[in-house]
Structure formats: C-alpha cells, structure tokens
Amino acid sequence: MTLSAKEITAHYSSSLQALREIAWSYYYQGQLNNAMNLFKQGSQLLGFPEIAVSDQTAFLLKYAEFLIANYFLTNQDEELTRATTLQAQAMALSSQDQQGRPQHSI
C-alpha cells in the first residue's frame, strides 16, 4: 500500500492531534511522567517533511503549555520548558508572518 504525500500529511496530522489529547489526558489524571514521555516521543516526529507547519506549531504550543504547567508543579525541566516555549513562539510568529496576520506577543 502506497500513500500519497497528502495522505501521509493527513495521517501525521491526526496522529499528532491524538498524541496531544492523550498526553493531556495523562496530565489531568496526574500521570505527569506518561504525559511527558508522550510529548517527547511526539516531538521526535516533527522533523518529518510531510508534517505541515501548522501541525508542528499546534503540537509545540500544546507541548509548551504542558511543560509550563509541569514546571510549576514539579520545578523540573526548566531548560526544556524555556527552549520549547521559545521554539513554539517562533513558529507561531513565523506562521502569522506567512499568513499576513498582525503579530502579537505570546
């Protein structure tokens, strides 16, 4: 079975969305390590060229949101939180620039 590039992109999109939702479910259940592991594994997928920039950005924004909440709860992973948040912010601002929307601070 061969998938087209468009189909691969769609599969990645739904997979990243599912990973975000499952990770947040773990977070709300108090399973912070499982949530962290799932976000880390999902972030490894972001390098594939078929993944749309909008999906990369959405994943990184939710990952950054989780890391910030996790940092406040555990006081751990400050550098990862900072780096991921800055990366998510840069991608979001770049997406806005490409779409011609006004920039706002995150």
N, C-alpha and C positions, 0 to 999 in steps of 0.2 A: 504494500500500500504506500503510495506516494502522496504527500500533502503539498499543496501549493504554498507559496510564501505567505499568501493572505490567510490561508487556513492555519498555518503554523503560528502566525501572529495572533490569530483569534484564540488558539489553544493556550498560548502563553498568557494572553490577557486574562482569560478565565482562571487559569492556574494561579496567577499572581493574586487575583482578587480572592480566590478561595483560601490561599495561604494567609492573606491579611485577616480574613474573617476568622479563620481557625485560631490564628495567633492571638487575636483579641479575645476570643472565647476563652482560651487558656488564661489570659491575663485576668479576665473577670472571675474566673474560677480559682484564682490565686496560684495558678501554676506558672509562675514567672519564668522558671528555667525552660519549660517547654515552649512558652511564647518566645523567649529569646532565641532558643535554638531554631525554631521555625522561621523567624525573621532572618536570622543569619543564613540559613540554608536558602531562603528565597532570594536574599541579596546576591547570592552566587549566580543566580540565573540572569541577572540584569546585564551581563556582558554579551549576551547573545544578540546578534544584529537584527534578528527578526522581531525583537521586542520593541514595541512603539515607545517613543519618548514619553508620551502621556501615561503609559502604563508604568514605565520606570519611575516617573515623577510621583505618581499616585502611591506606588509601593514605598518609595523612600520617604514621602511625607508621613505615611502611617507608621513606618518603622521609626522615624524620628520622634513622632508623637509618643509611641510606646517607650522609646529609650528615655525620653524626658520624664514620663510618669514613673518608669522603673528607677531612674536615678533618684527621684525624690523619695521613693520608698526604700531603696537599698543603699543609696550613697555609693554606688558602684558604676563602673564603666563610664567615667566622666569623659575620657578622650574619645571613646567610640560615640558617645552621645553628641559631643561637640562636632566631631568630624561628619557624622551622618546628617546632623541638622544643617550644617553649612552646605553639604552636598545637595540636600533636598531643597534648600532655599535657592541655591544657584540654579538648579534645574528648573524650579518653578519660575524664577525670574526670566530665565532663558526662554522658556515656553511662552511666557507672556510677551516677551520681545518679538518672538517669531509670529505671534498671532496679532501683533499690533495693539495689544491692550495696555492700558496705563499700568505703570509699576507701583506696587505698594510694598511696604516693609512687612516682612513676616515675623 
